[in-house]
Amino acid sequence: MTYKNIFEIGAGDGNNCESKSLWGTECQVYLFESSSILFPYLINKTKFYDNINCINETIYKDNFSTKLINIGNCSYIEDVNSFLHTNFGQLSINPNDVFSKLSSNVITKSIKYYDCGNIDALLLDCEGCEYQIINELISRPKLISISNLSQSGYRL
């Protein structure tokens, strides 16, 4: 299958991007990463690929004020019921000790802000925000892949 426009939400530092095999090809790849800690690594990893567009935005609801919690190379929105949020205690970290150090205030944007109706593949690694994003799509992608911490998603 041929893809022209790929959106990957939750690209992290670029190491585990599902779209990696398409970097340096004819298609356009849009990599979204919320974390201001991971985003510079993503930029550095993709800077030699002309078809990569890195966007430092939190995609969820439009104009929603919340906290982004960073844990290592993962992050999640405080108000979303994600695997990371519900299993934080099992990570041997006291959340009360680290939340203030690892969190940042963010204003989220809807996928509609970037979706012009031409997304061919939507790759989601967004810790509980999947339903909200899919529900607000304008495009009807040929492929939607959802990754989580317990299972890897589709590899292009």
C-alpha positions in Angstrom: 0.0 0.0 0.0 1.2 3.5 -0.8 1.1 6.2 1.7 1.6 9.9 0.9 0.9 11.5 4.3 1.7 9.8 7.6 0.9 11.3 11.0 2.6 9.7 14.0 1.4 11.0 17.3 3.7 10.2 20.2 7.0 9.9 18.3 9.1 10.2 21.4 12.8 10.6 20.8 12.5 8.8 17.4 14.0 5.5 18.4 10.8 3.5 18.3 8.9 5.4 15.5 6.6 3.1 13.5 7.2 5.3 10.4 11.0 4.9 10.5 11.1 2.9 7.3 9.5 5.8 5.4 12.1 8.4 6.5 13.9 9.7 3.4 11.2 8.5 1.0 8.7 10.3 -1.2 5.9 10.5 1.4 5.5 13.2 4.0 5.8 12.1 7.6 4.5 14.3 10.4 6.0 13.4 13.8 4.2 14.9 16.8 5.8 14.8 20.3 4.4 16.5 23.4 7.5 16.3 25.6 9.9 19.2 25.5 12.4 16.8 27.0 12.2 14.3 24.1 11.5 16.7 21.2 15.2 17.9 20.8 16.3 14.2 20.4 13.6 13.7 17.8 14.8 16.8 15.9 18.4 15.7 16.0 17.5 12.1 14.8 15.4 13.3 11.9 17.3 16.4 10.7 18.8 14.7 7.6 15.5 13.6 6.2 13.7 16.2 4.0 10.3 14.4 4.2 10.1 14.6 8.0 8.1 17.4 9.8 8.6 17.4 13.6 5.9 19.2 15.6 6.1 19.8 19.4 2.4 19.8 20.2 0.2 17.8 22.6 -2.7 16.4 20.5 -5.9 15.8 22.4 -8.8 18.1 22.8 -8.8 21.6 21.4 -7.5 24.3 23.7 -7.5 22.1 26.8 -5.3 23.1 29.7 -3.6 20.2 31.6 -0.3 18.7 32.8 2.0 16.5 30.7 3.8 14.0 33.0 7.1 12.7 31.7 8.5 9.4 32.8 11.8 8.4 31.1 11.1 8.3 27.4 7.3 8.2 27.9 4.7 10.9 28.7 1.0 11.1 29.4 -1.7 13.7 30.0 -2.6 13.9 33.7 -6.4 14.0 33.0 -6.4 10.9 30.7 -6.8 7.3 32.0 -3.6 5.8 30.4 -1.6 2.6 31.2 1.2 4.8 32.6 -1.2 6.8 34.8 -3.1 3.8 36.2 0.1 1.7 36.7 2.4 4.5 38.0 2.7 2.9 41.4 4.0 -0.4 39.9 7.0 1.5 38.5 8.6 1.7 41.9 8.4 5.5 41.9 6.4 7.5 44.4 4.3 9.9 42.2 4.1 12.5 44.9 7.9 12.8 44.9 8.3 13.2 41.2 5.2 14.8 39.6 6.3 18.4 40.1 9.8 17.6 38.7 8.5 15.7 35.7 5.4 17.7 34.8 4.8 20.7 32.6 1.7 22.7 31.9 0.4 22.3 28.3 -2.4 23.6 26.2 -3.5 20.7 23.9 -4.7 21.0 20.3 -7.2 19.0 18.4 -6.0 16.8 15.4 -8.4 19.0 13.3 -5.9 21.8 13.5 -3.5 19.7 11.4 -5.8 17.4 9.5 -6.6 18.7 6.0 -8.4 15.5 5.0 -5.4 13.8 3.4 -3.9 11.6 6.2 -3.2 8.1 4.7 -1.8 6.5 7.8 -2.4 7.5 11.5 0.0 6.0 14.0 -0.9 6.5 17.6 1.3 6.0 20.6 -0.5 8.6 22.8 -1.3 6.9 26.1 -5.0 7.1 26.3 -5.8 9.9 23.9 -6.6 7.6 21.0 -10.4 7.8 21.1 -10.4 11.6 21.3 -8.0 11.9 18.3 -9.8 9.3 16.1 -13.2 10.9 17.0 -12.1 14.3 15.7 -10.4 13.2 12.5 -11.4 14.8 9.2 -9.5 12.3 7.2 -10.4 8.6 6.7 -6.9 7.0 6.8 -6.2 3.7 5.0 -4.4 2.6 8.2 -4.8 3.4 11.9 -2.3 1.8 14.2 -2.5 2.0 18.0 0.5 1.2 20.1 0.6 0.7 23.9 3.2 -0.2 26.4 2.2 -3.9 26.5 2.1 -4.4 22.7 3.8 -2.9 19.7 1.8 -1.5 16.8 2.0 -1.9 13.1 5.3 -1.4 11.3 5.2 0.3 7.9 
